[in-house]
């Protein structure tokens, strides 16, 4: 909306938000139900007739460029990006940052933005999700607000199905760093996969809780790190599954070897007690994700962006209750092996010790 539109929304007690994903864009409105219709009219007007002025686009370009510089400057986000690039073949959009790159953003013009918007943002490709304590259905209000949104005969969007790259070992040089940010990851699975509940439970046991296998050893017993996490981040197609930790330089090699050893469950499959703890956590915490109307709407929109229907939530929870130690162990072993290694740290200190330990790292200098 315009500045005037934003001021009008504030007077209605409303706030708006926007999220850009790899497969969808979400635009949100949080407003008291009594003011829903006038707020919807303002939001609809902004979507149907966006200003998209050159000067505003230039401001957004600079914001995105600064955002990318921050991502690259922080070891944790830099290693997450490096893992994405190392796991997904480069021709796929999912192999790159969501905002793009400094080079591509710098070339964008106002005409590019306006052309892209009118090509891709139309009612046939949109889904409206509303949550609240309604006394009557709000659908008619929404349809009325968006009634003049011109229809488009464009074909439905084609979503890529990213493919993985072979195993790699990369050391991204960060001179002078006193610790290293580490990722051990593989190309995972998406929420449509029949074994997704098995994998979720397995990742929780391995690195999703404070007393998970990884965190218990590397943090509590050895004191190598403040914490180790592991999880599968599903995309619309496929996913990124990784364990991550920040390790002091003097324990990087030992810590990575220990992470790799713990992640191999060949001789130590998951136990009934571990899997039950994962199920108990999920059953206790999942309802908290849907306590407010805003949480519920955000969650459903997230599902829509991944090509899922709302019933996925109940189906997933039911599948979790059926997970067995044997099934979780088998699924984990199927997908988690020969991981790609990403290390962000001082190459002068770490390259040779890592290579001597059997990690043939390729040194990358940004």
Secondary structure, DSSP 8 states (H G I E B T S, - for coil): --HHHHHHHHHTT-EEEEEE-SS-EEEEEE--GGGHHHHHHHHHHHHHT----HHHHHHHHHHHHHHHHHHHHSHHHHHHHHHHHHHB-TTSGGGS-TT--HHHHHT--HHHHHHHHHHH-SGGG------S--SS-SHHHHHHHTTTS--------------B----EEEEE-TT-SEEEEEEEEEE--TTSTTHHHHHHHHHHHHTSTTSHHHIIIIIIT---S-EEEEEEE-SSSEEEEEEEEEEGGGHHHHHHHHHHHH--TTS---HHHHHHHHHHHHHHGGGGGSSHHHHHHHHHHHHHTT--TTHHHHHHHHHHT--HHHHHHHHHHHSSS-EEEEEE-HHHHHHHHHHTT---EEE--
